[in-house]
Amino acid sequence: MFGFGKKKRRTMNEEEEKKSAGEPETPENQENPESPENPENPENPENPESPENPETPENPETPEKPAEPDWKDQYARMLADFDNYRKRVARDREELAQFAAKDILKDLLPTVDNLALALEKAENKDDPFVQGVKLAYDGFLKALADHGATPIDSVGEPFDANFHDALAQLPSSDVAEGVIMNEVKRGWLLHGKLLRAAQVVVSSGAPEKPAENPAAEA
């Protein structure tokens, strides 16, 4: 009991000795002298050159917006192109159908030529055999016409290299120069296009007169 009182008294004496020695008391809520009263905020510096606050130009150049295409014009062009394509396909299909039998018709032309030659050389036109040949010839002509094949009339016409094949050129006092005077093989057209060229003989004009010999007249 008495010992506890001694310890307490001793502790109080030590505190009084420290006070007398001049040790400063440090208050619990004393301000830190090193810290400034108005510290600068490092997160929001006032320096305008800071990368966090770059200078913005007063009149920035804004990129121009691309002009919108003319949709009506493009639509009209697309319709025109499609219409042209549709017409071209229909024309090609029609032409293919028209000329599908071109090779077959061309192979029949020699038979027609032979029948025409037989009728031309026949002496008795009223002979039943000749009449039968004529019926066959007329049937071939009708079949060719039904498929668009038509003969070319060449005799008496000017020579045209697009439709005629000249086998010879002979003088003639009756036919002008450059005009067809004889037809060896008939030409044919198929829907207005050449199926077979006509083989013809062309006139070279009137024959030249022999030069007069003055010595013979003397």
Backbone bond lengths (Angstrom), bond angles and torsions (degrees), N, CA, C in turn:
res aa  C-N    CA-C-N  psi(-1)  N-CA   C-N-CA  omega(-1)  CA-C   N-CA-C  phi
1 M - - - 1.465 - - 1.504 109.88 -
2 F 1.309 116.54 -46.56 1.451 119.04 -179.21 1.509 111.64 -74.47
3 G 1.354 115.70 -26.31 1.466 118.52 179.07 1.505 112.84 -67.36
4 F 1.328 121.52 -38.29 1.452 125.37 178.58 1.508 111.03 -60.73
5 G 1.348 117.23 -37.73 1.444 120.19 179.76 1.506 111.55 -68.27
6 K 1.303 118.01 -30.98 1.442 121.36 179.19 1.513 110.94 -69.81
7 K 1.297 116.10 -42.83 1.473 119.47 179.96 1.512 110.76 -61.93
8 K 1.284 118.16 -43.36 1.462 121.78 -179.76 1.504 110.90 -64.18
9 R 1.334 115.78 -40.54 1.441 118.73 -179.43 1.516 110.01 -67.44
10 R 1.335 116.63 -36.77 1.446 120.69 179.69 1.522 110.32 -65.10
11 T 1.268 119.30 -40.93 1.461 123.08 179.92 1.508 110.31 -63.52
12 M 1.312 118.21 -42.66 1.456 121.99 179.83 1.523 110.05 -64.79
13 N 1.325 116.49 -36.39 1.439 119.65 179.40 1.531 111.18 -66.36
14 E 1.327 116.91 -38.11 1.469 120.39 179.63 1.521 110.83 -63.50
15 E 1.333 116.93 -40.09 1.453 119.98 179.98 1.526 110.60 -65.60
16 E 1.318 116.80 -38.22 1.454 119.76 179.74 1.525 109.48 -66.74
17 E 1.350 117.07 -36.86 1.447 119.76 178.82 1.514 111.62 -64.18
18 K 1.328 117.68 -39.46 1.465 121.11 178.98 1.525 110.34 -64.07
19 K 1.303 116.20 -38.40 1.465 118.97 179.95 1.517 109.81 -67.06
20 S 1.295 116.32 -39.94 1.448 118.52 -179.01 1.516 111.49 -70.36
21 A 1.338 118.25 -26.92 1.468 121.55 178.89 1.507 112.26 -73.62
22 G 1.303 119.97 -11.71 1.474 122.84 175.57 1.511 114.88 91.18
23 E 1.338 119.54 19.15 1.476 120.60 177.10 1.505 109.75 -72.79
24 P 1.354 116.73 126.07 1.494 119.54 -178.57 1.508 111.52 -72.03
25 E 1.271 111.78 142.15 1.466 118.20 175.90 1.523 109.19 -83.77
26 T 1.288 114.61 138.79 1.491 120.36 178.93 1.499 108.72 -103.97
27 P 1.302 114.79 110.57 1.483 115.85 179.49 1.519 110.18 -69.38
28 E 1.291 112.65 151.70 1.475 118.85 -178.05 1.522 111.89 -66.29
29 N 1.306 121.74 -37.05 1.467 125.46 -174.49 1.511 112.41 -107.33
30 Q 1.391 116.51 33.07 1.445 118.76 178.57 1.515 110.55 -76.05
31 E 1.360 116.91 136.76 1.466 122.16 -177.42 1.515 110.08 -72.18
32 N 1.360 115.58 147.23 1.458 121.79 178.41 1.517 108.88 -78.86
33 P 1.359 117.80 118.21 1.478 117.99 -177.01 1.524 112.33 -69.76
34 E 1.339 116.49 -22.75 1.459 117.61 -177.33 1.514 112.88 -75.38
35 S 1.290 117.41 -23.65 1.473 120.14 -178.63 1.506 108.81 -85.14
36 P 1.336 118.59 127.11 1.473 120.38 -179.24 1.503 111.25 -69.54
37 E 1.337 112.63 158.20 1.464 117.59 -179.17 1.526 111.40 -65.88
38 N 1.307 117.58 -39.49 1.483 121.35 -179.33 1.527 108.31 -121.14
39 P 1.311 117.03 79.24 1.481 117.85 -179.39 1.515 110.65 -66.47
40 E 1.357 114.79 144.95 1.476 118.96 177.47 1.508 109.57 -75.61
41 N 1.305 113.80 143.57 1.461 119.53 179.71 1.530 108.51 -84.39
42 P 1.308 118.60 111.76 1.482 118.63 -177.96 1.519 112.79 -66.90
43 E 1.318 115.46 -21.10 1.470 117.37 -178.87 1.516 111.22 -75.97
44 N 1.313 119.78 -27.89 1.473 123.74 -178.23 1.512 108.89 -125.75
45 P 1.309 120.38 71.35 1.478 121.15 -179.89 1.508 110.66 -70.79
46 E 1.307 113.81 153.03 1.457 119.33 178.81 1.510 112.02 -87.05
47 N 1.332 117.58 -5.32 1.465 120.97 -178.30 1.513 109.21 -69.78
48 P 1.340 120.22 118.68 1.471 121.10 -178.72 1.508 112.71 -69.95
49 E 1.341 117.44 -16.01 1.451 118.87 -178.74 1.514 112.06 -84.71
50 S 1.327 116.42 2.17 1.458 119.45 179.89 1.521 109.40 -66.01
51 P 1.356 118.34 139.44 1.475 119.90 -179.08 1.505 113.02 -65.27
52 E 1.377 115.81 -18.32 1.462 116.91 179.75 1.511 111.39 -76.21
53 N 1.332 118.56 -20.70 1.464 121.59 179.14 1.524 108.94 -124.64
54 P 1.357 118.42 70.11 1.479 118.92 -178.66 1.509 110.62 -69.96
55 E 1.338 113.19 152.56 1.453 118.48 179.17 1.520 109.85 -74.31
56 T 1.287 117.55 135.16 1.470 123.43 179.69 1.520 108.19 -104.15
57 P 1.358 117.28 133.22 1.477 118.69 179.95 1.516 110.60 -64.94
58 E 1.323 112.73 151.63 1.458 117.72 -178.23 1.521 112.19 -69.51
59 N 1.350 117.96 -40.60 1.467 122.31 -179.00 1.533 109.49 -122.48
60 P 1.310 118.02 77.98 1.479 118.82 -179.82 1.520 110.58 -66.82
61 E 1.362 115.93 144.12 1.466 120.80 179.45 1.525 109.33 -81.96
62 T 1.298 115.91 120.08 1.471 121.25 179.23 1.516 109.04 -92.70
63 P 1.358 119.30 133.21 1.486 121.09 -179.99 1.520 110.96 -64.94
64 E 1.340 113.87 140.68 1.461 118.79 179.80 1.518 110.24 -73.59
65 K 1.307 115.43 139.50 1.461 120.84 178.18 1.531 109.52 -76.66
66 P 1.336 117.29 136.61 1.482 118.59 177.85 1.515 111.24 -64.45
67 A 1.316 113.82 142.00 1.467 118.63 -179.08 1.521 110.05 -67.76
68 E 1.298 115.97 138.69 1.464 120.59 179.08 1.529 110.01 -72.25
69 P 1.339 117.58 138.48 1.477 119.85 179.17 1.513 111.20 -66.63
70 D 1.328 113.55 156.77 1.461 119.90 178.24 1.528 107.81 -81.87
71 W 1.328 115.39 96.65 1.464 119.11 -175.33 1.522 111.84 -65.74
72 K 1.311 118.15 -34.40 1.468 120.26 -179.71 1.527 110.76 -64.95
73 D 1.352 115.97 -42.63 1.457 119.52 179.65 1.529 110.88 -65.35
74 Q 1.330 116.62 -42.45 1.462 119.60 179.06 1.524 111.34 -64.64
75 Y 1.314 116.41 -37.43 1.465 119.89 178.77 1.526 110.87 -66.47
76 A 1.342 116.81 -41.51 1.460 120.49 178.14 1.529 111.19 -64.11
77 R 1.338 116.30 -40.99 1.467 119.44 178.52 1.535 111.14 -64.72
78 M 1.317 115.75 -39.59 1.459 119.71 -179.82 1.526 110.57 -64.72
79 L 1.324 117.10 -41.08 1.460 120.36 177.87 1.528 111.10 -64.34
80 A 1.347 116.74 -40.59 1.469 120.21 179.19 1.526 110.84 -64.78
81 D 1.341 116.85 -42.38 1.467 119.85 179.31 1.527 110.87 -64.56
82 F 1.321 116.26 -40.26 1.469 119.29 179.64 1.519 111.06 -67.36
83 D 1.334 117.12 -37.69 1.460 119.90 178.45 1.526 110.95 -65.93
84 N 1.331 116.71 -41.80 1.470 120.01 176.84 1.528 111.41 -63.39
85 Y 1.329 116.07 -40.08 1.467 119.35 178.10 1.528 111.15 -64.17
86 R 1.331 116.41 -41.84 1.465 120.07 179.99 1.529 110.88 -63.76
87 K 1.333 116.98 -41.29 1.460 119.89 178.80 1.529 111.40 -66.83
88 R 1.338 116.05 -40.55 1.464 119.37 -179.77 1.526 111.12 -64.32
89 V 1.336 117.02 -40.47 1.462 120.07 179.03 1.519 110.41 -65.99
90 A 1.341 116.98 -41.43 1.462 119.70 178.96 1.523 111.43 -65.38
91 R 1.349 116.53 -38.58 1.469 119.80 178.25 1.524 111.26 -66.50
92 D 1.330 116.80 -41.72 1.467 119.67 178.74 1.525 111.18 -65.56
93 R 1.319 116.01 -36.91 1.470 119.00 179.63 1.523 110.69 -67.98
94 E 1.327 116.28 -40.84 1.459 119.59 178.59 1.533 111.35 -66.24
95 E 1.335 116.05 -41.48 1.462 119.48 178.87 1.526 111.31 -64.83
96 L 1.331 116.46 -37.76 1.461 119.83 177.79 1.522 111.02 -63.74
97 A 1.331 116.50 -39.91 1.459 119.23 179.10 1.530 111.46 -69.06
98 Q 1.337 116.84 -35.83 1.461 120.12 -178.53 1.526 111.94 -68.75
99 F 1.326 116.54 -39.19 1.457 120.01 -174.91 1.528 113.03 -102.33
100 A 1.348 116.34 15.69 1.468 118.95 178.93 1.522 111.23 -65.66
101 A 1.350 117.79 -34.38 1.464 121.85 -177.87 1.522 112.50 -96.50
102 K 1.343 116.91 19.44 1.463 120.27 -176.58 1.525 112.30 -59.55
103 D 1.311 117.34 -47.01 1.465 120.86 -177.21 1.524 111.65 -66.83
104 I 1.337 116.24 -38.50 1.475 118.95 179.88 1.521 110.93 -65.96
105 L 1.343 116.37 -44.51 1.459 119.75 179.95 1.528 110.94 -64.33
106 K 1.309 116.23 -38.17 1.462 118.89 179.56 1.524 111.72 -65.81
107 D 1.336 117.19 -32.53 1.469 120.47 177.63 1.532 112.01 -72.27
108 L 1.340 116.98 -21.81 1.472 119.69 179.47 1.528 112.61 -83.23
109 L 1.310 118.38 -16.20 1.465 120.78 -176.00 1.528 113.52 -62.95
110 P 1.340 121.32 -39.44 1.464 118.49 176.81 1.527 113.25 -59.86
111 T 1.337 117.96 -35.61 1.466 120.29 177.21 1.518 110.63 -65.53
112 V 1.322 116.34 -39.86 1.466 119.92 177.57 1.524 109.93 -64.20
113 D 1.326 117.28 -39.84 1.473 120.39 177.97 1.531 110.92 -61.70
114 N 1.316 117.72 -41.44 1.468 120.51 -179.11 1.523 111.56 -67.44
115 L 1.310 117.43 -38.98 1.463 119.82 178.07 1.532 110.28 -66.00
116 A 1.335 116.54 -40.90 1.464 119.31 178.81 1.523 110.60 -64.36
117 L 1.330 118.01 -39.60 1.458 121.01 178.40 1.527 111.28 -66.31
118 A 1.324 117.82 -38.71 1.467 121.01 178.36 1.519 110.77 -63.78
119 L 1.329 118.16 -41.61 1.466 120.35 179.10 1.522 110.81 -67.86
120 E 1.339 116.85 -34.35 1.462 119.61 -179.56 1.534 111.09 -68.78
121 K 1.319 117.48 -35.28 1.449 121.02 -177.20 1.534 113.65 -88.89
122 A 1.301 117.56 -6.81 1.475 119.73 -178.96 1.520 110.28 -68.65
123 E 1.349 115.46 134.25 1.467 119.92 -179.29 1.527 111.23 -82.89
124 N 1.311 117.81 -43.12 1.465 121.93 -177.84 1.530 108.54 -104.20
125 K 1.294 116.85 102.32 1.458 121.23 -178.69 1.524 112.16 -68.33
126 D 1.346 116.89 -21.34 1.460 119.61 -177.53 1.517 112.65 -91.17
127 D 1.288 117.49 0.24 1.465 120.53 178.83 1.519 109.41 -63.44
128 P 1.360 117.80 135.71 1.468 119.55 -179.14 1.535 113.11 -57.68
129 F 1.319 116.88 -36.39 1.474 119.34 178.51 1.524 110.38 -63.69
130 V 1.321 115.64 -43.63 1.474 119.59 178.70 1.519 109.76 -63.77
131 Q 1.312 117.85 -37.74 1.462 121.05 178.03 1.524 110.70 -64.74
132 G 1.335 116.87 -36.68 1.466 119.19 176.92 1.522 111.76 -66.54
133 V 1.327 115.84 -39.77 1.468 119.45 177.12 1.525 110.39 -62.89
134 K 1.325 116.00 -39.57 1.465 120.01 179.31 1.527 111.15 -64.73
135 L 1.351 117.44 -38.58 1.467 120.02 177.41 1.527 111.03 -63.16
136 A 1.331 116.09 -41.37 1.468 119.01 177.84 1.529 111.16 -64.79
137 Y 1.325 115.58 -40.38 1.472 120.43 179.22 1.531 110.54 -63.52
138 D 1.331 117.03 -44.46 1.475 121.07 179.02 1.532 110.78 -64.45
139 G 1.337 117.43 -34.56 1.473 119.74 178.15 1.518 111.88 -66.04
140 F 1.327 116.11 -39.46 1.465 119.51 177.68 1.529 110.85 -65.27
141 L 1.332 116.17 -42.21 1.470 119.23 179.65 1.524 111.38 -61.78
142 K 1.342 116.81 -40.20 1.466 120.36 179.75 1.530 110.79 -66.93
143 A 1.341 116.47 -40.66 1.463 119.09 179.51 1.537 111.01 -64.08
144 L 1.323 116.14 -40.37 1.465 119.61 177.83 1.523 111.19 -65.11
145 A 1.337 116.49 -41.52 1.467 119.91 179.99 1.522 111.66 -65.78
146 D 1.337 117.04 -35.88 1.470 120.05 179.32 1.522 111.58 -64.98
147 H 1.304 118.26 -26.41 1.467 122.09 179.59 1.529 112.12 -98.12
148 G 1.331 117.31 10.36 1.464 120.45 174.04 1.500 115.07 92.08
149 A 1.338 119.17 10.14 1.463 122.02 -179.64 1.523 109.34 -94.29
150 T 1.344 116.08 129.62 1.462 121.80 -179.77 1.523 108.84 -131.78
151 P 1.375 118.15 144.19 1.465 120.54 -179.97 1.520 111.95 -76.57
152 I 1.327 115.33 157.18 1.463 122.36 177.84 1.524 108.44 -102.47
153 D 1.311 115.80 126.17 1.464 121.10 175.38 1.524 107.87 -87.85
154 S 1.318 115.95 112.65 1.461 120.39 -172.11 1.519 113.70 -107.42
155 V 1.315 118.84 -34.02 1.466 120.97 -174.63 1.520 109.83 -64.35
156 G 1.329 115.37 129.40 1.456 121.40 -179.58 1.523 113.56 85.69
157 E 1.323 118.41 -0.04 1.463 122.17 -179.83 1.527 110.14 -101.56
158 P 1.325 117.81 151.18 1.478 119.91 176.20 1.528 110.69 -62.81
159 F 1.289 115.59 146.93 1.465 120.10 -179.19 1.527 110.26 -68.71
160 D 1.340 116.28 132.30 1.463 123.04 178.64 1.525 107.31 -130.92
161 A 1.307 115.93 116.45 1.463 120.06 -177.24 1.518 112.63 -64.44
162 N 1.333 118.25 -17.91 1.462 120.75 179.13 1.528 111.91 -74.54
163 F 1.335 117.06 -23.28 1.461 120.26 -176.16 1.533 113.27 -125.40
164 H 1.321 117.76 -13.15 1.460 121.27 -174.00 1.522 110.67 -121.66
165 D 1.322 114.45 146.64 1.458 122.61 175.42 1.530 107.23 -119.81
166 A 1.331 117.25 108.08 1.466 121.51 -175.25 1.522 110.22 -78.93
167 L 1.344 114.39 120.85 1.463 119.55 176.60 1.525 111.76 -88.27
168 A 1.326 116.33 -30.14 1.470 120.14 -178.42 1.516 108.45 -159.42
169 Q 1.329 115.04 164.84 1.462 122.44 176.62 1.525 106.94 -134.13
170 L 1.334 115.17 116.10 1.456 120.85 -174.05 1.514 110.06 -123.07
171 P 1.317 116.71 149.12 1.473 119.23 176.98 1.527 110.53 -72.30
172 S 1.326 115.67 149.77 1.457 121.47 178.53 1.521 108.31 -153.03
173 S 1.308 115.40 132.91 1.466 120.07 177.90 1.517 111.79 -83.36
174 D 1.339 117.32 -12.72 1.468 121.27 -178.32 1.528 113.25 -101.23
175 V 1.313 117.54 -24.47 1.482 121.72 -175.93 1.517 108.34 -112.71
176 A 1.312 115.40 134.28 1.461 120.75 -178.83 1.528 111.03 -68.99
177 E 1.300 113.83 160.82 1.457 119.08 -179.09 1.526 110.72 -66.18
178 G 1.340 116.58 136.60 1.464 122.28 178.88 1.501 113.89 85.95
179 V 1.308 118.70 2.62 1.463 122.76 179.87 1.528 108.45 -103.78
180 I 1.338 115.60 143.48 1.467 121.11 -178.83 1.527 109.18 -74.64
181 M 1.317 115.58 125.65 1.452 120.82 -178.05 1.525 112.81 -105.21
182 N 1.319 117.50 -18.82 1.458 119.74 180.00 1.522 109.31 -152.66
183 E 1.333 116.23 149.28 1.467 122.23 -179.78 1.526 108.50 -120.17
184 V 1.315 115.82 119.55 1.461 121.24 179.80 1.529 110.61 -86.93
185 K 1.331 117.45 -43.96 1.469 121.82 178.46 1.523 107.90 -138.02
186 R 1.313 114.84 133.93 1.472 120.22 -174.34 1.529 111.14 -73.92
187 G 1.331 114.34 143.55 1.461 119.67 176.26 1.517 111.67 -95.26
188 W 1.355 115.22 158.63 1.468 121.05 -176.86 1.532 110.16 -136.85
189 L 1.343 113.14 148.01 1.465 122.18 174.25 1.526 108.97 -116.06
190 L 1.331 115.80 148.40 1.462 122.22 175.66 1.520 108.05 -124.75
191 H 1.344 115.31 107.83 1.471 122.11 -177.17 1.524 111.01 54.43
192 G 1.338 116.27 41.94 1.451 121.75 177.26 1.505 115.10 83.78
193 K 1.320 118.91 -5.61 1.462 122.26 178.90 1.525 109.10 -108.16
194 L 1.322 114.95 151.29 1.456 120.25 -174.82 1.527 110.95 -65.91
195 L 1.335 114.33 125.12 1.456 121.16 173.88 1.529 110.94 -98.85
196 R 1.330 115.61 -42.59 1.461 120.77 174.94 1.521 108.82 -152.44
197 A 1.324 116.15 130.46 1.460 120.37 -179.85 1.529 109.90 -72.51
198 A 1.330 115.25 148.28 1.472 120.47 178.28 1.520 109.56 -82.75
199 Q 1.313 115.66 137.80 1.469 121.54 176.30 1.518 108.13 -94.46
200 V 1.331 117.02 118.00 1.458 121.39 -169.26 1.522 110.75 -134.08
201 V 1.334 113.77 167.13 1.463 123.06 172.71 1.519 107.00 -114.95
202 V 1.324 116.77 128.46 1.463 122.19 -173.67 1.519 108.93 -106.07
203 S 1.309 115.00 144.15 1.460 120.56 178.76 1.521 110.09 -81.96
204 S 1.312 114.58 140.07 1.466 121.15 175.65 1.522 112.04 -100.20
205 G 1.330 116.21 8.34 1.453 120.36 178.77 1.516 111.77 96.97
206 A 1.326 115.38 -174.96 1.470 120.61 -179.17 1.505 110.33 -65.85
207 P 1.330 117.40 143.52 1.465 120.26 179.39 1.519 110.83 -67.44
208 E 1.306 116.16 148.95 1.454 120.71 -179.57 1.540 109.21 -74.88
209 K 1.316 114.91 137.90 1.474 120.44 178.54 1.538 108.58 -76.46
210 P 1.289 117.43 142.25 1.469 118.79 178.39 1.523 110.60 -66.83
211 A 1.264 116.80 145.13 1.464 121.50 -179.51 1.520 109.18 -68.49
212 E 1.352 115.54 137.70 1.459 120.49 -179.43 1.529 109.53 -73.78
213 N 1.353 115.68 137.86 1.454 121.58 -179.53 1.521 108.94 -97.97
214 P 1.323 120.95 106.40 1.467 121.56 -177.54 1.520 111.89 -63.53
215 A 1.304 119.75 -26.81 1.454 121.28 -179.88 1.516 110.80 -69.80
216 A 1.388 117.67 -35.09 1.451 120.19 178.89 1.525 110.47 -67.60
217 E 1.340 117.51 -37.94 1.463 120.44 -179.85 1.530 110.54 -66.24
218 A 1.344 118.53 -32.97 1.470 121.34 179.55 1.508 109.34 -72.08
